[in-house]
Amino acid sequence: MRPRPVLLSLLALFCLIGCSMPRVIILNDPLDARQHNDLGVSYQQRGESDLAVREYGRAAELDRQWARPLINLGNVQAERGEWGQAEKSYRQAMRREPGNAEAMNNLAWVLLRAEKTGEALDWAEKAVAANPREPAYLDTLAEIRIARHDYAGARQAIAEALALDSPEELRHSLEHKRALLDTLSPLPQMQ
């Protein structure tokens, strides 16, 4: 007995429906940019830099005016020694917030690591001008001046930083740099 064509058609239809019909699933991300950024900070603190990078990137996409996630992204990239990527992130942050002293300072630091000391000096000076009471920015300026053999300028930046209230670790680092400068270029003796 031969199967009827209608029966074969129904059997084929059931196979198609049950076997491989593509399904479209729409995911909704309930987090906003600030929450993604905070999640990135949490991942970064736990040492999960790949996850932090993902979250900072997502935050930057969700709020295209906010510089913070790009600064945080640059910080992770700098920690990894990815100087070119960090530079790109800080420059993007400054396009969003041109007067952001932290982005300027961090860009200066990355440029120093990439041995672009001329441009690094420009950005460090702009960061200090934007926020002269931030000892970390003065420390960056001192580092760049040391790299450029401007020992008098480095001493000045260190003295200004030490005159400000700063964390103990930074203060210790500044004092160490001041001592190093004394070995590189001693102050002239008074007669």
Secondary structure, 3 states (H helix, E strand, C coil): CCCCHHHHHHHHHHHHHHHCCCCCCCCCCCCCHHHHHHHHHHHHHCCCHHHHHHHHHHHHHHCCCCCHHHHHHHHHHHHCCCHHHHHHHHHHHHHHCCCCHHHHHHHHHHHHHCCCHHHHHHHHHHHHHHCCCCHHHHHHHHHHHHHCCCHHHHHHHHHHHHCCCCCHHHHHHHHHHHHHHHHHCCCCCCC
